[in-house]
């Protein structure tokens, strides 16, 4: 189960969810074992995490299980402000871990260096950005990369479905997507429009993918995009659109994301860990636990787990 806090982030505020112990592993759906031993009460402290809404479900699931099975007295605050927003806090030393759906940018590296922040990048999985419409939309099953570009390109004035394709009906087109601090926005615009951060701006934007899901689910003329896990969690409310990059229409799935056929919208997911924070035993224990159970929980929330050798390398980097 994906646990999120539905705050009004569309107006620019962050969404924060504090991981809390569940009554049972069965109720959370993310427990490592239904008869696991109670959490060990040996560590205390607070771990601050912010960043990508896409990586949020994985990190939140890890945080829940960490408190349930490992360290009940460690508070893990997991916020959503988008990959870029998370890096703004991380590179000034406000957070211990930053969720990211893209690599850190050079200017963000420079900011971290200026503030004496050393970090370790850890890959935790792969996502397939999902293009979605309202389930009542019975005429869109697949869009080409060229059509997506025509819709989302800077300066695009397309406002009717009939302008996308001549055999589409004469109906208004309303767009939903992540805000400009989002790594999802960066990746989508780079792959679809040819340059990151280049996009039309007249669409409903939010840092919280659940806001986008709700918007598309309530608007029969909507089109939007977000991380695959949010589509899986809400597949009864929205419909995924296949993407044709010249090799036929491919729908996102664990198989097509893992084998690379869902191109160009498959992308890696990361957490960035502040080296200084690893000197605190509660942070080191959390990151170790993340690498031990991350593959299972990444699969459970709907993404594709990284190879076991990657998790092993991540563990080796902090020992």
C-alpha positions, 0 to 999 in steps of 0.5 A: 500500500502506498501511504501518502498525505494528500496536502495541497501541494499544487499551491507550492507546499510540500507533502510530508509523511512520517513513517509510522509502525503498522499493527501488522505486516499484513495490513501494510502489505510491505512487511518483510515477514508476517511473523517478524520479530518486534522492532529493536529499540536500540537507536533513537533520532530523526532522519530527514528525507525529501525529494522525488514523488516517484521514489517516495512510495519506495522510501516510505515503504522502507521507512514503515518497515524499518520502524516496524521491524528494526528501530521503533524509536527512530523517526523517519520523515519522508517529504515530497517536494520534487527531485529538484526541490529535494536537492535544494534542501539536500545540498544546503545540509537540511536533509540526510537523504534525497529521493531522486528520479534523475541524476544530480545536476552539475549546478546541484553538485556545485552547490553541495560542494560549496556547502561541504556536502559529500554524498553517495548516489545509490540506484534503487530501481527503474521506473517507466513514466506513464502517460494516462487519460481518463478511463472514459476516454475510448479513442486514445490507446496509443500516442506517438512520441511525435504527437506527445511532443506536439502536445507538450512542446514549448509554445504548443497551442493544441487545446483540442483532441482533434488537433492531435490526430484528425480522427480524434473527436472535437473535444477539449484537451486538458493537461496535467503534469508535474511541476518544474522542480520534479525529476519526472518533469526533467526526464519527460521534457528531455526525452519528449521535447529534446531538452530538459525543462522545456515545456508549455506551461499552461497545464495543471501542475503539482509536485504530488502525483496523487493530485495529478491522478485525481485530476485525470480521474475526474476529467474525461478530457484529460491527459497527463504523466507521472511515475508508473507506481501511481498508475498501478495503484490507481489503475481503476481510476485512470487508463495508461496510454501506450507510447510508439517510439517507431517500433509499435505501441508499447504499454508500460509494464514491469517487463517492458520497463525492465527489458528497455522496450518501453522507450524513451520513458524508462528511467533510473531511480536513486537515493542520495545519502549525505556522507556525514549523516552516515556517521549517525548510527540510525541513518547508517542502519536505515540505509543498510536496511534500505539496501537489504529490503529495497528490491522486494519493496520496489517491486511491491510498489510497482517499479522494477528493482535494481539488480542485486549486484547494485544493492550489494555495491551500495552496501559496500559503499557505506561499510 
